[in-house]
């Protein structure tokens, strides 16, 4: 095999390798491919809400900029998800408070 043939073979191998890497990158799921409902971004945002880092008064754009994983979702969708999650967490907290404050509280402890 001549040097020219070897160079041609190695060039083909490099091209095949580049094509394989490119296909793998295209096949890799992005944050947008992962549904919001099951995402790490949602879990992170829920935690930030519970810890008080994010409140109903927080600017949605500022919250969006807080975490890299949030940016895997379009801002308009994120803004809607943020409002929904704020309401859901507030409901959960209110429900937990009512469970521990009412007459049923003692039965829950037993």
N, CA, C and O atoms as a printed pandas DataFrame, in Angstrom:
     atom_number atom_name residue_name chain_id  residue_number  x_coord  y_coord  z_coord
0              1         N          UNK        A               1    0.848   -1.173    0.000
1              2        CA          UNK        A               1    0.000    0.000    0.000
2              3         C          UNK        A               1    0.896    1.239    0.000
3              4         O          UNK        A               1    1.854    1.334    0.767
4              5         N          UNK        A               2    0.563    2.171   -0.868
5              6        CA          UNK        A               2    1.374    3.380   -0.971
6              7         C          UNK        A               2    0.958    4.369    0.118
7              8         O          UNK        A               2   -0.074    4.205    0.769
8              9         N          UNK        A               3    1.776    5.385    0.296
9             10        CA          UNK        A               3    1.507    6.421    1.293
10            11         C          UNK        A               3    0.212    7.145    0.944
11            12         O          UNK        A               3   -0.570    7.477    1.835
12            13         N          UNK        A               4   -0.019    7.389   -0.323
13            14        CA          UNK        A               4   -1.242    8.089   -0.751
14            15         C          UNK        A               4   -2.472    7.258   -0.392
15            16         O          UNK        A               4   -3.485    7.797    0.053
16            17         N          UNK        A               5   -2.375    5.925   -0.591
17            18        CA          UNK        A               5   -3.513    5.053   -0.265
18            19         C          UNK        A               5   -3.753    5.025    1.241
19            20         O          UNK        A               5   -4.899    5.029    1.689
20            21         N          UNK        A               6   -2.670    4.996    2.024
21            22        CA          UNK        A               6   -2.797    4.994    3.486
22            23         C          UNK        A               6   -3.449    6.290    3.967
23            24         O          UNK        A               6   -4.322    6.267    4.834
24            25         N          UNK        A               7   -3.020    7.423    3.399
25            26        CA          UNK        A               7   -3.601    8.705    3.776
26            27         C          UNK        A               7   -5.083    8.749    3.430
27            28         O          UNK        A               7   -5.890    9.290    4.186
28            29         N          UNK        A               8   -5.441    8.169    2.265
29            30        CA          UNK        A               8   -6.838    8.142    1.843
30            31         C          UNK        A               8   -7.667    7.298    2.805
31            32         O          UNK        A               8   -8.775    7.682    3.179
32            33         N          UNK        A               9   -7.117    6.125    3.211
33            34        CA          UNK        A               9   -7.813    5.253    4.160
34            35         C          UNK        A               9   -8.006    5.946    5.506
35            36         O          UNK        A               9   -9.089    5.879    6.087
36            37         N          UNK        A              10   -6.965    6.609    6.004
37            38        CA          UNK        A              10   -7.075    7.274    7.303
38            39         C          UNK        A              10   -8.034    8.455    7.216
39            40         O          UNK        A              10   -8.713    8.774    8.192
40            41         N          UNK        A              11   -8.097    9.108    6.052
41            42        CA          UNK        A              11   -9.050   10.198    5.849
42            43         C          UNK        A              11  -10.476    9.695    5.869
43            44         O          UNK        A              11  -11.365   10.351    6.412
44            45         N          UNK        A              12  -10.702    8.512    5.269
45            46        CA          UNK        A              12  -12.045    7.917    5.270
46            47         C          UNK        A              12  -12.441    7.528    6.693
47            48         O          UNK        A              12  -13.582    7.734    7.107
48            49         N          UNK        A              13  -11.474    6.957    7.447
49            50        CA          UNK        A              13  -11.754    6.569    8.825
50            51         C          UNK        A              13  -12.119    7.793    9.666
51            52         O          UNK        A              13  -13.040    7.741   10.481
52            53         N          UNK        A              14  -11.395    8.883    9.464
53            54        CA          UNK        A              14  -11.670   10.107   10.221
54            55         C          UNK        A              14  -13.053   10.643    9.876
55            56         O          UNK        A              14  -13.792   11.092   10.753
56            57         N          UNK        A              15  -13.398   10.592    8.586
57            58        CA          UNK        A              15  -14.712   11.069    8.169
58            59         C          UNK        A              15  -15.816   10.205    8.768
59            60         O          UNK        A              15  -16.830   10.725    9.233
60            61         N          UNK        A              16  -15.623    8.893    8.759
61            62        CA          UNK        A              16  -16.603    7.979    9.354
62            63         C          UNK        A              16  -16.727    8.237   10.858
63            64         O          UNK        A              16  -17.827    8.225   11.411
64            65         N          UNK        A              17  -15.598    8.467   11.505
65            66        CA          UNK        A              17  -15.596    8.726   12.938
66            67         C          UNK        A              17  -16.317   10.042   13.245
67            68         O          UNK        A              17  -17.088   10.118   14.201
68            69         N          UNK        A              18  -16.069   11.076   12.438
69            70        CA          UNK        A              18  -16.756   12.363   12.612
70            71         C          UNK        A              18  -18.254   12.193   12.433
71            72         O          UNK        A              18  -19.042   12.748   13.199
72            73         N          UNK        A              19  -18.648   11.429   11.429
73            74        CA          UNK        A              19  -20.072   11.206   11.167
74            75         C          UNK        A              19  -20.720   10.458   12.330
75            76         O          UNK        A              19  -21.849   10.761   12.714
76            77         N          UNK        A              20  -20.006    9.482   12.889
77            78        CA          UNK        A              20  -20.524    8.722   14.025
78            79         C          UNK        A              20  -20.697    9.615   15.248
79            80         O          UNK        A              20  -21.720    9.556   15.930
80            81         N          UNK        A              21  -19.688   10.443   15.521
81            82        CA          UNK        A              21  -19.771   11.368   16.659
82            83         C          UNK        A              21  -20.907   12.360   16.474
83            84         O          UNK        A              21  -21.630   12.671   17.421
84            85         N          UNK        A              22  -21.062   12.853   15.260
85            86        CA          UNK        A              22  -22.126   13.818   14.978
86            87         C          UNK        A              22  -23.489   13.162   15.190
87            88         O          UNK        A              22  -24.389   13.781   15.758
88            89         N          UNK        A              23  -23.651   11.927   14.744
89            90        CA          UNK        A              23  -24.916   11.212   14.918
90            91         C          UNK        A              23  -25.196   10.974   16.398
91            92         O          UNK        A              23  -26.341   11.104   16.832
92            93         N          UNK        A              24  -24.182   10.630   17.175
93            94        CA          UNK        A              24  -24.363   10.418   18.607
94            95         C          UNK        A              24  -24.804   11.701   19.294
95            96         O          UNK        A              24  -25.651   11.669   20.187
96            97         N          UNK        A              25  -24.232   12.837   18.879
97            98        CA          UNK        A              25  -24.621   14.119   19.462
98            99         C          UNK        A              25  -26.064   14.444   19.111
99           100         O          UNK        A              25  -26.794   14.995   19.935
100          101         N          UNK        A              26  -26.479   14.113   17.905
101          102        CA          UNK        A              26  -27.854   14.374   17.492
102          103         C          UNK        A              26  -28.826   13.470   18.235
103          104         O          UNK        A              26  -29.942   13.880   18.553
104          105         N          UNK        A              27  -28.400   12.230   18.513
105          106        CA          UNK        A              27  -29.261   11.272   19.197
106          107         C          UNK        A              27  -29.345   11.526   20.697
107          108         O          UNK        A              27  -30.302   11.096   21.342
108          109         N          UNK        A              28  -28.359   12.216   21.259
109          110        CA          UNK        A              28  -28.342   12.466   22.701
110          111         C          UNK        A              28  -29.532   13.338   23.079
111          112         O          UNK        A              28  -29.785   14.358   22.439
112          113         N          UNK        A              29  -30.270   12.938   24.126
113          114        CA          UNK        A              29  -31.438   13.739   24.503
114          115         C          UNK        A              29  -31.024   15.087   25.068
115          116         O          UNK        A              29  -30.069   15.177   25.839
116          117         N          UNK        A              30  -31.726   16.111   24.691
117          118        CA          UNK        A              30  -31.495   17.435   25.240
118          119         C          UNK        A              30  -32.496   17.646   26.366
119          120         O          UNK        A              30  -33.408   16.841   26.549
120          121         N          UNK        A              31  -32.328   18.723   27.116
121          122        CA          UNK        A              31  -33.252   19.013   28.208
122          123         C          UNK        A              31  -34.673   19.157   27.674
123          124         O          UNK        A              31  -35.628   18.759   28.341
124          125         N          UNK        A              32  -34.821   19.721   26.481
125          126        CA          UNK        A              32  -36.154   19.916   25.914
126          127         C          UNK        A              32  -36.803   18.583   25.556
127          128         O          UNK        A              32  -38.029   18.478   25.522
128          129         N          UNK        A              33  -35.977   17.553   25.287
129          130        CA          UNK        A              33  -36.520   16.237   24.992
130          131         C          UNK        A              33  -37.095   15.583   26.245
131          132         O          UNK        A              33  -38.007   14.761   26.164
132          133         N          UNK        A              34  -36.557   15.952   27.390
133          134        CA          UNK        A              34  -37.043   15.411   28.646
134          135         C          UNK        A              34  -38.275   16.214   29.038
135          136         O          UNK        A              34  -38.233   17.443   29.099
136          137         N          UNK        A              35  -39.366   15.515   29.302
137          138        CA          UNK        A              35  -40.597   16.201   29.682
138          139         C          UNK        A              35  -40.362   16.959   30.982
139          140         O          UNK        A              35  -39.671   16.471   31.876
140          141         N          UNK        A              36  -40.938   18.150   31.080
141          142        CA          UNK        A              36  -40.793   18.995   32.261
142          143         C          UNK        A              36  -41.216   18.242   33.515
143          144         O          UNK        A              36  -40.566   18.350   34.555
144          145         N          UNK        A              37  -42.292   17.487   33.421
145          146        CA          UNK        A              37  -42.869   16.833   34.592
146          147         C          UNK        A              37  -41.869   15.889   35.280
147          148         O          UNK        A              37  -41.935   15.692   36.493
148          149         N          UNK        A              38  -40.960   15.317   34.516
149          150        CA          UNK        A              38  -40.001   14.362   35.082
150          151         C          UNK        A              38  -38.577   14.909   35.119
151          152         O          UNK        A              38  -37.626   14.154   35.323
152          153         N          UNK        A              39  -38.428   16.201   34.926
153          154        CA          UNK        A              39  -37.087   16.759   34.751
154          155         C          UNK        A              39  -36.394   17.123   36.061
155          156         O          UNK        A              39  -37.033   17.392   37.078
156          157         N          UNK        A              40  -35.082   17.121   35.997
157          158        CA          UNK        A              40  -34.265   17.578   37.123
158          159         C          UNK        A              40  -34.474   19.076   37.331
159          160         O          UNK        A              40  -34.379   19.572   38.454
160          161         N          UNK        A              41  -34.762   19.798   36.239
161          162        CA          UNK        A              41  -34.999   21.241   36.338
162          163         C          UNK        A              41  -36.224   21.518   37.210
163          164         O          UNK        A              41  -36.205   22.429   38.038
164          165         N          UNK        A              42  -37.280   20.739   37.025
165          166        CA          UNK        A              42  -38.494   20.928   37.827
166          167         C          UNK        A              42  -38.212   20.620   39.301
167          168         O          UNK        A              42  -38.648   21.352   40.189
168          169         N          UNK        A              43  -37.487   19.542   39.549
169          170        CA          UNK        A              43  -37.151   19.182   40.935
170          171         C          UNK        A              43  -36.323   20.288   41.589
171          172         O          UNK        A              43  -36.534   20.626   42.754
172          173         N          UNK        A              44  -35.388   20.842   40.837
173          174        CA          UNK        A              44  -34.542   21.917   41.347
174          175         C          UNK        A              44  -35.380   23.155   41.652
175          176         O          UNK        A              44  -35.207   23.791   42.692
176          177         N          UNK        A              45  -36.283   23.489   40.746
177          178        CA          UNK        A              45  -37.130   24.663   40.940
178          179         C          UNK        A              45  -38.048   24.468   42.143
179          180         O          UNK        A              45  -38.244   25.394   42.930
180          181         N          UNK        A              46  -38.606   23.281   42.287
181          182        CA          UNK        A              46  -39.472   22.982   43.438
182          183         C          UNK        A              46  -38.697   23.165   44.744
183          184         O          UNK        A              46  -39.208   23.745   45.702
184          185         N          UNK        A              47  -37.481   22.674   44.772
185          186        CA          UNK        A              47  -36.632   22.816   45.959
186          187         C          UNK        A              47  -36.367   24.293   46.257
187          188         O          UNK        A              47  -36.438   24.724   47.408
188          189         N          UNK        A              48  -36.062   25.064   45.211
189          190        CA          UNK        A              48  -35.807   26.497   45.398
190          191         C          UNK        A              48  -37.042   27.211   45.934
191          192         O          UNK        A              48  -36.922   28.136   46.738
192          193         N          UNK        A              49  -38.228   26.789   45.496
193          194        CA          UNK        A              49  -39.468   27.393   45.992
194          195         C          UNK        A              49  -39.668   27.042   47.463
195          196         O          UNK        A              49  -39.985   27.910   48.276
196          197         N          UNK        A              50  -39.484   25.785   47.798
197          198        CA          UNK        A              50  -39.665   25.335   49.188
198          199         C          UNK        A              50  -38.677   26.031   50.118
199          200         O          UNK        A              50  -39.029   26.392   51.241
200          201         N          UNK        A              51  -37.447   26.221   49.656
201          202        CA          UNK        A              51  -36.420   26.877   50.474
202          203         C          UNK        A              51  -36.578   28.398   50.519
203          204         O          UNK        A              51  -35.870   29.072   51.267
204          205         N          UNK        A              52  -37.495   28.934   49.726
205          206        CA          UNK        A              52  -37.733   30.371   49.723
206          207         C          UNK        A              52  -36.805   31.158   48.814
207          208         O          UNK        A              52  -36.830   32.388   48.829
208          209         N          UNK        A              53  -35.988   30.475   48.025
209          210        CA          UNK        A              53  -35.108   31.172   47.083
210          211         C          UNK        A              53  -35.911   31.772   45.936
211          212         O          UNK        A              53  -35.522   32.783   45.351
212          213         N          UNK        A              54  -37.040   31.133   45.623
213          214        CA          UNK        A              54  -37.938   31.605   44.576
214          215         C          UNK        A              54  -39.307   31.805   45.219
215          216         O          UNK        A              54  -39.821   30.914   45.895
216          217         N          UNK        A              55  -39.892   32.987   45.001
217          218        CA          UNK        A              55  -41.216   33.285   45.556
218          219         C          UNK        A              55  -42.129   33.786   44.439
219          220         O          UNK        A              55  -41.698   33.975   43.302
220          221         N          UNK        A              56  -43.386   33.993   44.783
221          222        CA          UNK        A              56  -44.342   34.518   43.806
222          223         C          UNK        A              56  -43.934   35.909   43.330
223          224         O          UNK        A              56  -44.335   36.339   42.249
224          225         N          UNK        A              57  -43.147   36.606   44.126
225          226        CA          UNK        A              57  -42.688   37.953   43.754
226          227         C          UNK        A              57  -41.410   37.945   42.910
227          228         O          UNK        A              57  -40.984   38.991   42.420
228          229         N          UNK        A              58  -40.809   36.785   42.741
229          230        CA          UNK        A              58  -39.571   36.700   41.958
230          231         C          UNK        A              58  -39.851   36.991   40.491
231          232         O          UNK        A              58  -40.892   36.612   39.955
232          233         N          UNK        A              59  -38.913   37.664   39.858
233          234        CA          UNK        A              59  -39.008   37.953   38.432
234          235         C          UNK        A              59  -38.727   36.649   37.669
235          236         O          UNK        A              59  -37.655   36.066   37.836
236          237         N          UNK        A              60  -39.668   36.181   36.835
237          238        CA          UNK        A              60  -39.464   34.925   36.111
238          239         C          UNK        A              60  -38.172   34.892   35.296
239          240         O          UNK        A              60  -37.537   33.842   35.195
240          241         N          UNK        A              61  -37.775   36.026   34.713
241          242        CA          UNK        A              61  -36.542   36.065   33.918
242          243         C          UNK        A              61  -35.324   35.841   34.809
243          244         O          UNK        A              61  -34.383   35.151   34.415
244          245         N          UNK        A              62  -35.338   36.424   36.012
245          246        CA          UNK        A              62  -34.234   36.218   36.959
246          247         C          UNK        A              62  -34.167   34.762   37.407
247          248         O          UNK        A              62  -33.084   34.190   37.530
248          249         N          UNK        A              63  -35.329   34.174   37.648
249          250        CA          UNK        A              63  -35.375   32.761   38.060
250          251         C          UNK        A              63  -34.838   31.893   36.928
251          252         O          UNK        A              63  -34.064   30.967   37.169
252          253         N          UNK        A              64  -35.245   32.187   35.700
253          254        CA          UNK        A              64  -34.806   31.443   34.516
254          255         C          UNK        A              64  -33.289   31.467   34.384
255          256         O          UNK        A              64  -32.682   30.481   33.966
256          257         N          UNK        A              65  -32.686   32.579   34.736
257          258        CA          UNK        A              65  -31.233   32.744   34.625
258          259         C          UNK        A              65  -30.478   32.069   35.781
259          260         O          UNK        A              65  -29.261   31.900   35.706
260          261         N          UNK        A              66  -31.186   31.685   36.841
261          262        CA          UNK        A              66  -30.540   31.114   38.035
262          263         C          UNK        A              66  -29.873   29.770   37.783
263          264         O          UNK        A              66  -28.851   29.460   38.395
264          265         N          UNK        A              67  -30.430   28.990   36.910
265          266        CA          UNK        A              67  -29.975   27.604   36.773
266          267         C          UNK        A              67  -29.854   27.230   35.296
267          268         O          UNK        A              67  -30.756   27.497   34.502
268          269         N          UNK        A              68  -28.753   26.621   34.948
269          270        CA          UNK        A              68  -28.496   26.233   33.562
270          271         C          UNK        A              68  -29.559   25.264   33.042
271          272         O          UNK        A              68  -29.936   25.329   31.872
272          273         N          UNK        A              69  -30.040   24.371   33.897
273          274        CA          UNK        A              69  -31.010   23.374   33.441
274          275         C          UNK        A              69  -32.343   23.992   33.048
275          276         O          UNK        A              69  -33.070   23.405   32.248
276          277         N          UNK        A              70  -32.685   25.155   33.583
277          278        CA          UNK        A              70  -33.931   25.820   33.218
278          279         C          UNK        A              70  -33.905   26.260   31.758
279          280         O          UNK        A              70  -34.936   26.303   31.088
280          281         N          UNK        A              71  -32.716   26.584   31.285
281          282        CA          UNK        A              71  -32.567   27.108   29.931
282          283         C          UNK        A              71  -32.763   26.040   28.864
283          284         O          UNK        A              71  -32.762   26.349   27.673
284          285         N          UNK        A              72  -32.928   24.805   29.273
285          286        CA          UNK        A              72  -33.225   23.730   28.327
286          287         C          UNK        A              72  -34.674   23.766   27.878
287          288         O          UNK        A              72  -35.089   22.964   27.041
288          289         N          UNK        A              73  -35.438   24.683   28.425
289          290        CA          UNK        A              73  -36.857   24.829   28.094
290          291         C          UNK        A              73  -37.105   26.257   27.627
291          292         O          UNK        A              73  -36.506   27.190   28.162
292          293         N          UNK        A              74  -37.972   26.445   26.643
293          294        CA          UNK        A              74  -38.251   27.812   26.174
294          295         C          UNK        A              74  -38.760   28.681   27.326
295          296         O          UNK        A              74  -39.515   28.213   28.178
296          297         N          UNK        A              75  -38.344   29.941   27.343
297          298        CA          UNK        A              75  -38.683   30.840   28.446
298          299         C          UNK        A              75  -40.185   30.945   28.663
299          300         O          UNK        A              75  -40.644   30.921   29.805
300          301         N          UNK        A              76  -40.955   31.061   27.591
301          302        CA          UNK        A              76  -42.417   31.197   27.741
302          303         C          UNK        A              76  -43.010   29.969   28.438
303          304         O          UNK        A              76  -43.893   30.109   29.284
304          305         N          UNK        A              77  -42.540   28.784   28.095
305          306        CA          UNK        A              77  -43.009   27.560   28.761
306          307         C          UNK        A              77  -42.555   27.549   30.216
307          308         O          UNK        A              77  -43.314   27.180   31.112
308          309         N          UNK        A              78  -41.310   27.957   30.439
309          310        CA          UNK        A              78  -40.768   27.978   31.797
310          311         C          UNK        A              78  -41.587   28.902   32.687
311          312         O          UNK        A              78  -41.875   28.569   33.836
312          313         N          UNK        A              79  -41.957   30.051   32.162
313          314        CA          UNK        A              79  -42.715   31.033   32.923
314          315         C          UNK        A              79  -44.063   30.435   33.373
315          316         O          UNK        A              79  -44.479   30.627   34.515
316          317         N          UNK        A              80  -44.726   29.723   32.482
317          318        CA          UNK        A              80  -46.001   29.072   32.811
318          319         C          UNK        A              80  -45.769   27.970   33.843
319          320         O          UNK        A              80  -46.534   27.834   34.798
320          321         N          UNK        A              81  -44.710   27.185   33.645
321          322        CA          UNK        A              81  -44.390   26.105   34.588
322          323         C          UNK        A              81  -44.053   26.660   35.970
323          324         O          UNK        A              81  -44.421   26.068   36.985
324          325         N          UNK        A              82  -43.364   27.777   36.011
325          326        CA          UNK        A              82  -43.004   28.421   37.275
326          327         C          UNK        A              82  -44.270   28.813   38.038
327          328         O          UNK        A              82  -44.394   28.522   39.227
328          329         N          UNK        A              83  -45.202   29.470   37.358
329          330        CA          UNK        A              83  -46.445   29.892   38.016
330          331         C          UNK        A              83  -47.236   28.689   38.524
331          332         O          UNK        A              83  -47.773   28.719   39.632
332          333         N          UNK        A              84  -47.307   27.644   37.726
333          334        CA          UNK        A              84  -48.033   26.429   38.124
334          335         C          UNK        A              84  -47.383   25.779   39.340
335          336         O          UNK        A              84  -48.069   25.344   40.266
336          337         N          UNK        A              85  -46.066   25.718   39.328
337          338        CA          UNK        A              85  -45.348   25.083   40.435
338          339         C          UNK        A              85  -45.450   25.906   41.717
339          340         O          UNK        A              85  -45.559   25.341   42.805
340          341         N          UNK        A              86  -45.416   27.222   41.604
341          342        CA          UNK        A              86  -45.601   28.081   42.782
342          343         C          UNK        A              86  -46.961   27.803   43.427
343          344         O          UNK        A              86  -47.060   27.696   44.649
344          345         N          UNK        A              87  -48.003   27.688   42.607
345          346        CA          UNK        A              87  -49.347   27.404   43.122
346          347         C          UNK        A              87  -49.414   26.020   43.739
347          348         O          UNK        A              87  -50.005   25.852   44.806
348          349         N          UNK        A              88  -48.825   25.029   43.096
349          350        CA          UNK        A              88  -48.858   23.652   43.592
350          351         C          UNK        A              88  -48.136   23.529   44.934
351          352         O          UNK        A              88  -48.627   22.861   45.844
352          353         N          UNK        A              89  -46.980   24.168   45.057
353          354        CA          UNK        A              89  -46.221   24.108   46.312
354          355         C          UNK        A              89  -46.990   24.821   47.420
355          356         O          UNK        A              89  -47.035   24.341   48.553
356          357         N          UNK        A              90  -47.591   25.959   47.100
357          358        CA          UNK        A              90  -48.387   26.691   48.095
358          359         C          UNK        A              90  -49.551   25.823   48.581
359          360         O          UNK        A              90  -49.858   25.799   49.773
360          361         N          UNK        A              91  -50.191   25.116   47.660
361          362        CA          UNK        A              91  -51.287   24.211   48.019
362          363         C          UNK        A              91  -50.790   23.080   48.924
363          364         O          UNK        A              91  -51.426   22.752   49.926
364          365         N          UNK        A              92  -49.656   22.493   48.562
365          366        CA          UNK        A              92  -49.081   21.399   49.360
366          367         C          UNK        A              92  -48.768   21.870   50.778
367          368         O          UNK        A              92  -49.054   21.165   51.746
368          369         N          UNK        A              93  -48.189   23.045   50.898
369          370        CA          UNK        A              93  -47.834   23.586   52.213
370          371         C          UNK        A              93  -49.096   23.860   53.024
371          372         O          UNK        A              93  -49.147   23.548   54.213
372          373         N          UNK        A              94  -50.113   24.440   52.394
373          374        CA          UNK        A              94  -51.373   24.718   53.093
374          375         C          UNK        A              94  -52.028   23.415   53.557
375          376         O          UNK        A              94  -52.548   23.346   54.670
376          377         N          UNK        A              95  -52.003   22.396   52.717
377          378        CA          UNK        A              95  -52.586   21.100   53.081
378          379         C          UNK        A              95  -51.842   20.477   54.267
379          380         O          UNK        A              95  -52.461   19.930   55.179
380          381         N          UNK        A              96  -50.528   20.565   54.244
381          382        CA          UNK        A              96  -49.735   20.000   55.345
382          383         C          UNK        A              96  -49.995   20.752   56.646
383          384         O          UNK        A              96  -50.084   20.144   57.712
384          385         N          UNK        A              97  -50.115   22.070   56.555
385          386        CA          UNK        A              97  -50.405   22.863   57.756
386          387         C          UNK        A              97  -51.773   22.524   58.327
387          388         O          UNK        A              97  -51.933   22.426   59.543
388          389         N          UNK        A              98  -52.763   22.346   57.451
389          390        CA          UNK        A              98  -54.109   22.037   57.942
390          391         C          UNK        A              98  -54.161   20.641   58.553
391          392         O          UNK        A              98  -54.945   20.400   59.472
392          393         N          UNK        A              99  -53.350   19.733   58.065
393          394        CA          UNK        A              99  -53.315   18.376   58.615
394          395         C          UNK        A              99  -52.736   18.380   60.027
395          396         O          UNK        A              99  -53.154   17.587   60.871
396          397         N          UNK        A             100  -51.792   19.254   60.283
397          398        CA          UNK        A             100  -51.149   19.266   61.596
398          399         C          UNK        A             100  -51.850   20.182   62.583
399          400         O          UNK        A             100  -51.535   20.159   63.773
400          401         N          UNK        A             101  -52.813   21.002   62.104
401          402        CA          UNK        A             101  -53.459   21.958   63.002
402          403         C          UNK        A             101  -54.873   21.553   63.391
403          404         O          UNK        A             101  -55.398   22.059   64.382
404          405         N          UNK        A             102  -55.499   20.667   62.649
405          406        CA          UNK        A             102  -56.889   20.320   62.899
406          407         C          UNK        A             102  -57.056   19.224   63.936
407          408         O          UNK        A             102  -56.074   18.732   64.491
408          409         N          UNK        A             103  -58.323   18.834   64.202
409          410        CA          UNK        A             103  -58.606   17.786   65.179
410          411         C          UNK        A             103  -58.029   16.433   64.778
411          412         O          UNK        A             103  -57.827   15.566   65.629
412          413         N          UNK        A             104  -57.765   16.251   63.497
413          414        CA          UNK        A             104  -57.195   14.984   63.045
414          415         C          UNK        A             104  -55.699   14.887   63.355
415          416         O          UNK        A             104  -55.114   13.810   63.241
416          417         N          UNK        A             105  -55.091   15.977   63.738
417          418        CA          UNK        A             105  -53.649   15.998   63.968
418          419         C          UNK        A             105  -53.230   14.959   64.987
419          420         O          UNK        A             105  -52.205   14.298   64.816
420          421         N          UNK        A             106  -54.001   14.810   66.032
421          422        CA          UNK        A             106  -53.631   13.854   67.081
422          423         C          UNK        A             106  -53.738   12.413   66.560
423          424         O          UNK        A             106  -52.927   11.563   66.927
424          425         N          UNK        A             107  -54.720   12.140   65.719
425          426        CA          UNK        A             107  -54.845   10.780   65.194
426          427         C          UNK        A             107  -53.731   10.445   64.224
427          428         O          UNK        A             107  -53.378    9.277   64.063
428          429         N          UNK        A             108  -53.176   11.453   63.576
429          430        CA          UNK        A             108  -52.063   11.217   62.669
430          431         C          UNK        A             108  -50.805   10.825   63.426
431          432         O          UNK        A             108  -49.948   10.115   62.898
432          433         N          UNK        A             109  -50.699   11.282   64.650
433          434        CA          UNK        A             109  -49.528   10.981   65.443
434          435         C          UNK        A             109  -49.571    9.574   66.028
435          436         O          UNK        A             109  -48.536    9.013   66.390
436          437         N          UNK        A             110  -50.751    9.017   66.118
437          438        CA          UNK        A             110  -50.891    7.675   66.734
438          439         C          UNK        A             110  -50.864    6.644   65.706
439          440         O          UNK        A             110  -50.967    5.458   66.019
